[in-house]
Amino acid sequence: MKISLQRKEYKNSKSIFDQESNPLKKFKNWYKEAEKKVLEPNAFTLSTSYKNKPSSRMMLLKGIDEKLIFFTNKISRKGKDIASNKFASMVFWWKEIDKQVRIEGKLKELPKKDTSKYFYSRPRQSQIAALVSIQSSKLHSYNDLILEFKRIEKKYSKNNEKIPLPKFWTGYTLDPKLIEFWQGGNCRLHQRLEFKKNKNRWIKSVLAP
Ligand SMILES: Cc1cc2nc3c(=O)[nH]c(=O)nc-3n(C[C@H](O)[C@H](O)[C@H](O)COP(=O)(O)O)c2cc1C
């Protein structure tokens, strides 16, 4: 393995510096471009922290309006992090279009009715999986999880009963205060455009790569 020799040239020379003053609109435009070429454009890295100790994991974005939405388990490691510190960051890496977007902001729990609406839009088996998985807790064995899945599946199958929405399952919205757009260019001369929110106004800066 010659990791130090692994080198990809970035070649996207199209300018990212346009007149757009709303970074969420720009994010949506980049997202539309990513949708055409990237297999899972909604996959992002979420970083949270607990007592100054950061932790990161991949997540799936489930909505963009003025805020960004994702769903998870409140008693997972990230859920505990979020309970103690509402600030989080997201990173999207769309390698097929040489683009990265970094987003930072504060998280808020979604109203239960919105979480419920999304939960019941998921396939029934995903609902059961969410109910039986105490995310990030230690399992005696993987097989125990499978047995519990089958037990719950059977329990609710009689009259095709509704799977209860787990109390620990929730959605969060991230209200962005910083959004940075990065595009890989020739000779490592990448383009970076940062939007920082100051009293409801977005301040735009070009950053060195
Ligand atoms: C592509 C991808 C998407 C994922 N999406 C989610 C998600 O939307 N919600 C979630 O809770 N976990 C998701 N996971 C699992 C997390 O990465 C992680 O393993 C889990 O949430 C436990 O993290 P924690 O212990 O830091 O809380 C995803 C993993 C991958 C690889």
PDBQT file of the ligand as one rigid body, heavy atoms in Angstrom, charges set to zero:
ROOT
HETATM    1  C1  LIG A 301     -23.922   6.150   4.414  1.00  0.00    +0.000 C 
HETATM    2  C2  LIG A 301     -24.363   6.044   5.857  1.00  0.00    +0.000 A 
HETATM    3  C3  LIG A 301     -25.529   6.689   6.246  1.00  0.00    +0.000 A 
HETATM    4  C4  LIG A 301     -25.959   6.632   7.569  1.00  0.00    +0.000 A 
HETATM    5  N1  LIG A 301     -27.082   7.314   7.935  1.00  0.00    +0.000 NA
HETATM    6  C5  LIG A 301     -27.469   7.319   9.227  1.00  0.00    +0.000 A 
HETATM    7  C6  LIG A 301     -28.595   8.111   9.630  1.00  0.00    +0.000 A 
HETATM    8  O1  LIG A 301     -29.228   8.836   8.832  1.00  0.00    +0.000 OA
HETATM    9  N2  LIG A 301     -28.944   8.072  10.938  1.00  0.00    +0.000 N 
HETATM   10  C7  LIG A 301     -28.256   7.330  11.861  1.00  0.00    +0.000 A 
HETATM   11  O2  LIG A 301     -28.646   7.346  13.044  1.00  0.00    +0.000 OA
HETATM   12  N3  LIG A 301     -27.177   6.596  11.507  1.00  0.00    +0.000 NA
HETATM   13  C8  LIG A 301     -26.767   6.571  10.219  1.00  0.00    +0.000 A 
HETATM   14  N4  LIG A 301     -25.668   5.836   9.844  1.00  0.00    +0.000 N 
HETATM   15  C9  LIG A 301     -24.928   5.086  10.891  1.00  0.00    +0.000 C 
HETATM   16  C10 LIG A 301     -23.958   6.057  11.618  1.00  0.00    +0.000 C 
HETATM   17  O3  LIG A 301     -22.825   6.310  10.808  1.00  0.00    +0.000 OA
HETATM   18  C11 LIG A 301     -23.501   5.530  12.975  1.00  0.00    +0.000 C 
HETATM   19  O4  LIG A 301     -22.918   4.259  12.845  1.00  0.00    +0.000 OA
HETATM   20  C12 LIG A 301     -24.656   5.441  13.986  1.00  0.00    +0.000 C 
HETATM   21  O5  LIG A 301     -25.556   6.519  13.859  1.00  0.00    +0.000 OA
HETATM   22  C13 LIG A 301     -24.108   5.417  15.421  1.00  0.00    +0.000 C 
HETATM   23  O6  LIG A 301     -23.330   6.579  15.635  1.00  0.00    +0.000 OA
HETATM   24  P1  LIG A 301     -22.982   7.145  17.097  1.00  0.00    +0.000 P 
HETATM   25  O7  LIG A 301     -22.565   5.958  17.926  1.00  0.00    +0.000 OA
HETATM   26  O8  LIG A 301     -21.853   8.092  16.891  1.00  0.00    +0.000 OA
HETATM   27  O9  LIG A 301     -24.215   7.809  17.631  1.00  0.00    +0.000 OA
HETATM   28  C14 LIG A 301     -25.207   5.876   8.523  1.00  0.00    +0.000 A 
HETATM   29  C15 LIG A 301     -24.047   5.222   8.108  1.00  0.00    +0.000 A 
HETATM   30  C16 LIG A 301     -23.641   5.305   6.798  1.00  0.00    +0.000 A 
HETATM   31  C17 LIG A 301     -22.356   4.605   6.396  1.00  0.00    +0.000 C 
ENDROOT
TORSDOF 0
